[in-house]
Amino acid sequence: MGSMMTGLYIGLSGLRTSSNSLNTTANNLSNVNTTGYVRQGVVNKDAIYNYVSTTSAVNKGQSGLGVAVSTISHVRDIFLDMAYRKENGRQTFYDKLYDSVYEIEVKMGSVEGIEGIAFQSAISDLRESINKVAEAPGNLVSRAALAQSAVEFIDKSQLIYNGLVKYQKTIDDEVVSTVNRINEIGDTIRNLNQRISRIEANDVEQAMDLRDKRDNLLDELSKYCRISYKEDSNGVVEVSVEGVHFADDLSVNYMGCEKIEGSNFAKPVWRGMADQPVYNLNTTISTEDNTDIGGLKGLLVARGTLSPTAASMVEPDPADYAGGVNDQDYKDALSEYNRYKECCDTSIIVNTLANFDKLISGMVEKINDIFCPETTYTAADGTQYTILDTDKAPLAKDGSTGIELFTRNYTERYTEQVIDGKAMYVRNDTNTFGNRSAYSINNITVNSDILKDYSKMALTTRDGADDYDIAKDLVNIFNDKTLHYNGGLHGLTFEEFYETMTLDVATTGKIYKSMADNESKLASQLDDKRQEVMGVSSDEELGSMIKYQQAYNAASRYVNVVSDMIETLINRTGAR
């Protein structure tokens, strides 16, 4: 009789586990279209076995007690998860870099949304207007055309340069928002860890929905940073970001943003680690070393640490500064140079901005040097001065000299001084505020005196004739190979320099695009494999439902058989 009651218990265990399996399958089917849902599976185990022995004359035997539910599991592959998250982060890294290149290409080929207006046309228009002046230097119409071409040239230059600087600010804003989102994810993971740990503490219930949410957050976090993680016996996941502890069930190591010295750009830091920088951006970007992972790092590399000018590309010489190494202007220039060197090889925006300013300032200075030729004068006390070469300088129609086509804001080109008893025009290196002044994009305007009176353009000889030699020199500078791109050995014309710069941008863009596309394919393939494991297939679940239904029916029939046997035994033995 006891063994029959045991059989009844076994049958009931089959009914119970089959019913749980059917419920789990139904839950899977209900969530077949739920984003982020992970397929659940019932893991069964044998019930406890009893050993049966009465006397030594009776052989020892054992009797099973049926089946029991071991756990309701997430059907995931942790190795596929880790592989996917790494490649997901690497894809986002290169996506951010390519986005920056694409923006540069847009700016170079479109000014304020006006399609087809390329900056190269501004160079061509300036050259063409100079060619017209060379045909008739005294013609005021040609001079006016040159002045207006110069205005358009500067306007378009500033639009492109300032557009890229504005885009840098947009990237910087995205850096801050990404850091904030990372912190939000950290808070949520900590809260989920706490809830999962409480729910699963009794080893009876599984917090499946909460685990799904946590896994989805890990997927998202992997887009922003290089992560690692491990789960303890309590179901708590400890997450590390960039090799530093980030979140568990007790705390979050929050990121913050600090301003880079000498810049308004933000750098991510660890608040709980005395504002230690999250990234060392001086490390080589390498797939082998896994230093090319995470959209946040991609943003930082793309943005760079400054908006440079051509001056940023040249290491300053303390001898050029009144105070030497202690001169504040020298310190500022050295700091900017060092920051440029740190990111010029990785940030295409920084490199483009510096080279673009180099092109503009180079063109402006070459043109100005034609109108205002200079020489070096050594005074009796040994002091050297850069002065206007009045013997070679052309004149305006009113006889004035030293009139440049492009001027610097707040800076006159010359100051008249008496040196060794002679009146000389001495070149100014500082502006009215006492700071060093250079011909950089945002510091250049077309001479307002010339725009008011085109006769002020210095294209007249000392005998009052049109100065064809000066006009010819202006034409020739467009054929001179005087500019060098990124320290290259071969000299380039203005137009060749611009073409080389745009080609460099395009080539870099192709590399980033190729890397991003490859990583996208790899991440997609890994995610597909993940979905094969954890995704819900309606066909597969329907097949499982039939299987569990049959198991339920079998257990039910077994219970009926045992019940009939017990009833027969009772009836035939006369038990009441």
C-alpha positions in Angstrom: 0.0 0.0 0.0 2.9 2.4 0.9 4.6 1.8 -2.5 1.3 2.5 -4.3 1.0 5.8 -2.4 4.6 6.6 -3.5 3.6 5.9 -7.1 0.7 8.3 -6.7 3.2 11.0 -5.5 5.5 10.3 -8.4 2.6 10.8 -10.8 1.6 14.0 -9.1 5.3 15.3 -9.5 5.0 14.6 -13.2 1.8 16.5 -13.4 3.3 19.4 -11.4 6.5 19.7 -13.5 4.6 19.3 -16.8 2.2 22.0 -15.7 5.1 24.4 -14.8 6.8 23.6 -18.2 3.5 24.4 -20.0 3.2 27.7 -18.1 6.8 28.7 -18.9 6.2 27.8 -22.6 3.0 29.9 -22.6 4.9 32.8 -21.1 7.6 32.5 -23.8 4.9 32.5 -26.5 3.2 35.5 -25.0 6.5 37.5 -25.2 7.5 36.4 -28.7 7.5 40.0 -29.8 8.7 41.6 -26.6 12.0 43.5 -27.1 14.7 42.3 -24.8 12.8 39.3 -23.5 15.0 36.2 -23.0 13.5 32.8 -23.5 13.0 30.9 -20.2 13.5 27.2 -19.8 12.5 24.7 -17.1 15.3 22.6 -15.8 14.1 19.4 -14.1 15.9 17.1 -11.7 15.3 13.7 -10.2 13.6 13.7 -6.9 15.3 12.2 -3.9 15.8 8.5 -3.9 15.0 6.3 -0.9 16.9 3.2 -0.1 14.7 0.3 0.9 16.1 -2.5 3.2 14.3 -4.7 5.7 16.5 -7.6 6.7 19.8 -9.0 5.5 17.8 -11.6 3.7 16.2 -9.0 1.5 18.3 -7.3 -1.3 18.7 -3.6 -0.9 16.7 -1.6 -3.5 15.9 2.0 -4.2 12.7 3.8 -5.1 12.6 7.1 -7.0 10.3 9.9 -5.9 9.6 11.3 -9.3 10.7 14.6 -10.8 11.1 18.1 -9.5 11.7 21.6 -11.0 15.4 22.5 -10.4 15.2 26.0 -11.7 13.7 28.3 -14.3 16.7 29.4 -16.3 17.5 32.2 -18.7 18.5 30.5 -21.9 21.6 32.6 -22.6 25.2 31.9 -23.8 27.5 34.0 -21.5 30.4 33.7 -24.0 28.3 35.0 -26.9 27.1 37.8 -24.6 30.7 38.9 -23.8 31.8 38.6 -27.4 28.8 40.6 -28.6 29.2 43.4 -26.1 32.9 43.8 -26.9 32.2 44.1 -30.6 29.2 46.3 -30.0 31.5 48.7 -28.2 34.1 48.6 -30.9 31.5 49.3 -33.6 30.2 52.3 -31.7 33.8 53.6 -31.3 34.4 53.6 -35.1 30.9 54.9 -35.8 31.7 58.0 -33.8 35.0 58.5 -35.6 33.3 58.2 -39.0 30.5 60.6 -38.0 33.2 63.2 -37.4 34.8 62.6 -40.8 31.4 62.8 -42.5 30.7 66.1 -40.8 34.0 67.5 -42.1 33.1 66.4 -45.6 29.7 68.1 -45.3 31.3 71.3 -44.1 33.9 71.3 -46.9 31.3 70.7 -49.6 28.4 72.7 -48.2 28.3 76.1 -46.5 25.4 76.6 -44.1 23.3 74.0 -46.0 23.8 75.5 -49.4 24.6 72.4 -51.4 27.3 72.4 -54.0 29.1 75.5 -52.7 32.6 74.1 -52.1 35.3 76.1 -50.4 37.6 75.3 -53.3 35.5 77.7 -55.5 36.4 80.5 -53.1 40.1 79.9 -53.8 39.4 79.8 -57.5 37.4 83.0 -57.4 40.1 84.8 -55.5 42.8 83.6 -58.0 40.6 84.6 -61.0 40.0 88.1 -59.6 43.7 88.5 -59.1 44.2 87.5 -62.7 41.8 90.2 -63.8 43.6 92.8 -61.7 46.9 91.7 -63.4 45.4 92.6 -66.8 44.6 96.2 -65.6 45.9 97.0 -62.2 44.5 100.5 -62.2 41.0 99.4 -63.1 38.7 100.2 -60.1 36.1 97.6 -61.3 38.8 94.8 -61.2 40.0 96.1 -57.8 36.5 96.0 -56.5 36.0 92.5 -57.8 39.3 91.5 -56.0 38.1 93.1 -52.8 34.8 91.3 -52.9 36.4 88.0 -53.7 38.6 88.5 -50.7 35.6 89.2 -48.5 33.8 86.0 -49.7 37.0 84.0 -49.3 37.3 85.0 -45.6 33.6 84.6 -45.0 33.5 81.1 -46.4 36.7 80.2 -44.5 35.2 81.4 -41.2 31.9 79.5 -41.9 33.8 76.3 -42.4 36.2 76.7 -39.5 33.5 77.9 -37.1 31.1 75.2 -38.3 33.7 72.6 -37.3 34.3 74.3 -34.0 30.6 74.2 -33.4 30.5 70.6 -34.2 33.3 70.0 -31.7 31.0 71.7 -29.1 28.2 69.3 -30.2 30.5 66.3 -29.6 31.5 67.8 -26.2 27.8 68.1 -25.2 27.3 64.4 -26.3 30.3 63.5 -24.1 28.6 65.1 -21.1 25.2 63.5 -21.8 26.9 60.1 -22.3 28.6 60.3 -19.0 25.2 61.2 -17.4 23.6 58.2 -19.0 26.4 55.9 -17.9 25.8 57.0 -14.3 22.1 56.4 -14.7 22.8 52.9 -15.9 25.1 52.4 -12.9 22.3 53.4 -10.5 19.8 51.1 -12.2 22.1 48.1 -12.2 22.7 48.7 -8.5 19.0 48.8 -7.8 18.3 45.7 -9.9 21.1 43.8 -8.2 19.5 44.5 -4.8 16.1 43.4 -6.0 17.4 40.3 -7.7 19.4 39.3 -4.6 16.3 39.7 -2.3 14.0 37.8 -4.6 16.4 34.9 -5.2 17.6 34.7 -1.6 15.2 31.9 -0.7 16.4 29.8 -3.7 12.8 29.3 -4.8 11.9 32.2 -7.1 13.9 33.5 -10.1 13.8 37.2 -10.9 13.7 36.7 -14.7 12.2 40.0 -15.7 14.7 41.9 -13.6 17.6 39.9 -15.1 16.3 40.7 -18.6 16.4 44.4 -17.7 19.9 44.1 -16.2 21.2 42.3 -19.3 19.7 44.9 -21.6 21.5 47.6 -19.6 24.8 45.7 -19.9 24.2 45.7 -23.7 23.6 49.4 -23.7 26.6 50.1 -21.4 28.8 48.1 -23.7 28.1 50.7 -26.5 29.6 53.5 -24.4 32.6 51.9 -22.6 34.8 48.8 -22.4 33.1 46.7 -19.7 33.7 43.5 -17.8 31.4 41.8 -15.3 30.9 38.7 -13.1 28.0 37.3 -11.2 28.3 36.1 -7.6 26.3 33.3 -5.9 23.7 35.8 -4.8 22.8 36.8 -8.3 24.6 40.2 -8.0 26.6 41.3 -11.0 29.7 43.4 -10.4 30.5 45.6 -13.4 33.8 47.2 -14.2 34.3 50.0 -16.7 37.6 50.6 -18.4 39.2 48.3 -15.9 37.8 50.2 -12.9 35.1 49.0 -10.5 31.8 50.7 -11.5 28.7 49.1 -9.9 27.5 46.3 -7.7 24.6 46.0 -5.2 26.1 48.4 -2.7 27.6 51.3 -4.6 28.2 53.1 -7.9 31.6 54.6 -8.8 30.2 57.7 -10.6 31.8 59.4 -13.5 32.0 63.2 -13.7 33.3 65.8 -16.2 36.1 68.2 -15.6 37.2 71.0 -17.9 40.5 70.4 -19.7 43.1 73.0 -18.7 43.2 75.8 -21.3 40.0 74.5 -22.9 36.2 74.5 -22.4 36.0 70.8 -23.4 35.1 68.2 -20.8 37.1 65.1 -19.8 35.5 62.2 -18.0 36.9 61.5 -14.5 36.2 59.1 -11.6 34.6 61.1 -8.8 35.4 58.5 -6.2 39.0 58.3 -7.2 40.0 62.0 -6.7 38.9 62.9 -10.2 41.3 60.5 -11.9 40.8 60.6 -15.7 38.8 57.7 -17.1 40.9 57.5 -20.2 44.6 57.9 -21.2 44.1 59.2 -24.7 47.9 59.0 -25.4 47.7 55.3 -25.7 47.8 53.8 -29.2 44.4 53.0 -30.7 44.6 49.2 -31.3 42.2 46.4 -31.8 44.7 43.9 -30.5 45.0 45.8 -27.2 41.2 46.5 -27.1 41.9 50.3 -26.9 39.3 50.9 -29.6 36.1 50.1 -27.7 33.3 52.4 -26.6 31.4 55.3 -28.0 32.5 57.6 -25.2 36.1 57.1 -26.1 35.3 57.5 -29.8 33.7 60.9 -29.0 36.8 62.0 -27.1 39.2 60.9 -29.8 37.1 62.5 -32.6 36.7 65.8 -30.7 40.2 66.3 -29.5 41.2 68.6 -26.7 41.3 72.0 -28.5 40.2 74.0 -31.5 43.6 74.8 -33.0 45.0 77.3 -35.4 48.1 77.1 -37.5 50.1 78.4 -34.6 49.2 75.3 -32.6 51.2 73.2 -35.1 54.5 75.0 -34.4 56.5 74.5 -31.1 57.0 78.0 -29.7 60.5 79.4 -29.1 60.9 81.2 -25.8 63.4 83.5 -27.5 60.5 85.0 -29.4 58.8 86.1 -26.2 59.9 89.1 -24.1 59.7 87.1 -20.8 61.3 84.0 -22.2 60.1 80.7 -20.6 58.3 82.7 -17.9 56.2 84.7 -20.4 52.5 83.8 -20.0 52.0 84.0 -23.8 54.8 81.5 -24.2 53.3 79.2 -21.6 49.9 79.4 -23.3 51.4 78.7 -26.7 53.4 75.8 -25.4 50.3 74.3 -23.7 48.3 74.6 -26.9 51.2 73.0 -28.9 51.4 70.1 -26.5 47.7 69.5 -26.6 47.8 69.6 -30.4 50.6 67.1 -30.6 48.7 64.8 -28.3 45.6 64.5 -30.5 46.7 65.5 -34.0 47.3 61.9 -35.1 43.9 60.7 -33.9 41.5 63.6 -34.1 40.7 64.3 -37.7 38.8 67.4 -36.6 41.8 68.9 -34.8 44.1 68.1 -37.7 41.7 69.5 -40.3 41.2 72.7 -38.3 44.9 73.3 -37.9 45.7 72.6 -41.5 42.7 74.7 -42.7 43.9 77.7 -40.7 47.4 77.0 -42.1 46.1 77.3 -45.6 44.1 80.5 -44.9 46.8 82.2 -42.9 49.4 81.1 -45.5 47.4 82.6 -48.4 46.7 85.8 -46.5 50.3 86.3 -45.5 51.7 85.6 -48.9 49.3 88.1 -50.5 50.0 90.7 -47.8 53.7 90.3 -48.2 53.4 91.3 -51.9 51.6 94.5 -51.0 53.9 95.1 -48.0 57.4 93.7 -48.7 59.5 93.7 -45.6 63.2 93.6 -44.6 65.2 93.3 -41.4 67.0 96.4 -39.9 69.6 96.1 -37.3 69.8 99.3 -35.1 73.0 100.8 -33.8 72.3 99.2 -30.4 72.0 95.8 -32.0 68.3 95.5 -31.8 66.7 93.9 -34.9 63.4 95.2 -36.4 61.2 93.8 -39.1 60.2 96.9 -41.1 58.4 97.8 -44.3 60.8 97.9 -47.3 59.7 101.3 -48.6 62.0 101.0 -51.6 60.1 98.0 -52.9 56.6 98.6 -51.5 53.9 99.6 -54.0 51.7 102.7 -53.4 48.0 103.5 -53.3 46.8 106.1 -55.8 47.1 108.7 -53.1 50.8 107.8 -52.5 50.3 106.0 -49.2 52.2 102.8 -48.6 52.2 99.8 -46.3 48.5 99.0 -47.0 47.8 95.3 -46.6 44.7 93.6 -48.3 43.9 91.5 -45.2 44.2 93.0 -41.7 44.2 91.5 -38.2 41.6 92.5 -35.7 42.9 95.0 -33.1 46.3 95.1 -34.8 47.8 97.6 -37.1 50.4 96.1 -39.4 53.0 98.8 -38.7 53.8 101.4 -36.1 55.9 104.3 -37.3 59.0 104.7 -35.2 62.2 106.8 -35.4 65.2 104.5 -35.2 68.7 105.8 -35.5 67.2 109.1 -36.6 65.2 107.6 -39.4 61.4 107.1 -39.6 60.5 103.5 -40.1 57.4 101.3 -40.3 58.0 98.5 -37.7 56.0 95.3 -37.9 53.6 94.8 -35.0 53.6 91.3 -33.4 51.2 92.2 -30.6 47.6 93.6 -30.6 46.2 96.5 -28.6 45.7 94.2 -25.6 49.4 93.3 -25.5 48.8 89.7 -26.7 50.7 88.1 -29.6 48.7 88.5 -32.8 48.8 86.2 -35.8 46.9 85.9 -39.1 44.5 83.2 -38.1 41.0 82.6 -39.6 38.9 84.3 -36.9 41.4 87.2 -36.6 41.4 88.2 -40.3 39.2 90.8 -42.1 39.6 92.5 -45.4 41.1 96.0 -45.0 38.2 98.3 -44.3 40.0 101.3 -46.0 40.2 99.3 -49.2 36.5 98.4 -49.0 35.6 102.1 -48.6 38.0 103.2 -51.4 39.3 100.7 -53.9 42.1 103.2 -54.9 43.7 102.4 -51.6 44.8 99.0 -53.0 48.6 99.3 -53.4 49.0 98.7 -57.1 50.7 101.9 -58.2 54.4 102.6 -58.8 56.3 105.6 -57.4 55.9 107.4 -60.8 52.1 107.0 -60.6 51.9 104.2 -63.2 50.0 100.9 -62.8 52.3 98.4 -61.0 52.2 95.3 -63.3 55.1 93.7 -61.5 53.2 93.6 -58.2 50.1 92.3 -60.0 52.3 89.6 -61.6 53.7 88.6 -58.3 50.2 88.2 -56.9 49.4 85.9 -59.8 52.5 83.8 -59.3 52.0 83.0 -55.6 49.1 80.8 -56.7 51.6 78.7 -58.6 54.3 78.6 -55.9 54.6 75.4 -54.0 55.3 76.9 -50.6 52.9 75.0 -48.3 53.6 71.6 -46.7 50.8 69.4 -45.5 51.5 67.7 -42.1 55.2 68.2 -42.4 55.4 66.7 -45.8 58.6 67.2 -47.9 56.9 68.2 -51.1 55.7 71.7 -51.4 52.1 72.4 -52.5 50.2 75.2 -54.1 47.2 76.6 -52.3 44.8 74.5 -54.3 47.0 71.4 -54.1 47.2 71.9 -50.3 43.4 72.0 -50.0 43.0 69.0 -52.3 45.5 67.1 -50.2 43.7 68.0 -47.0 40.3 66.9 -48.4 41.8 63.7 -49.8 43.3 62.9 -46.3 39.9 63.4 -44.8 38.2 61.2 -47.4 40.9 58.5 -46.9 40.5 58.6 -43.2 36.8 58.4 -43.6 37.0 55.3 -45.8 39.2 53.6 -43.1 36.7 54.4 -40.3 33.8 53.5 -42.5 35.3 50.1 -43.3 36.1 49.4 -39.7 32.6 50.5 -38.6 31.0 48.3 -41.3 33.1 45.3 -40.4 32.4 45.6 -36.7 28.7 46.1 -37.5 28.6 42.8 -39.4 30.5 41.0 -36.7 28.3 42.4 -33.9 25.2 41.5 -36.0 26.4 38.0 -36.5 27.1 37.5 -32.8 23.7 39.0 -32.0 22.0 36.6 -34.4 23.8 33.7 -32.7 22.6 35.1 -29.4 19.1 35.3 -30.6 19.2 31.7 -31.8 19.9 30.8 -28.2 17.8 33.3 -26.2 15.2 34.4 -28.7 11.7 33.0 -28.7 10.8 30.8 -31.7 7.0 30.3 -31.9 7.5 27.0 -33.8 10.0 25.7 -31.2 7.7 26.7 -28.3 4.7 25.1 -30.0 6.7 21.9 -30.3 7.6 22.1 -26.7 4.0 22.8 -25.7 3.0 19.5 -27.5 5.8 17.7 -25.7 4.8 18.9 -22.3 1.1 18.3 -23.0 1.9 14.7 -23.8 4.0 14.4 -20.7 1.1 15.8 -18.6 -1.3 13.4 -20.2 1.1 10.5 -19.5 1.5 11.5 -15.9 -2.3 11.9 -15.6 -2.9 8.4 -17.0 -0.3 7.0 -14.6 -2.1 8.7 -11.7 -5.3 7.1 -12.9 -3.7 3.7 -13.1 -2.3 3.9 -9.6 -5.6 5.2 -8.3 -7.4 2.2 -10.0 -4.9 -0.2 -8.4 -5.5 1.3 -4.9 -9.2 1.2 -5.4 -9.0 -2.5 -6.5 -6.8 -3.4 -3.6 -9.2 -1.7 -1.1 -12.2 -3.4 -2.6 -10.8 -6.9 -2.7 -9.3 -6.9 0.7 -12.5 -5.6 2.2 -10.9 -2.6 3.6 -13.3 0.0 4.8 
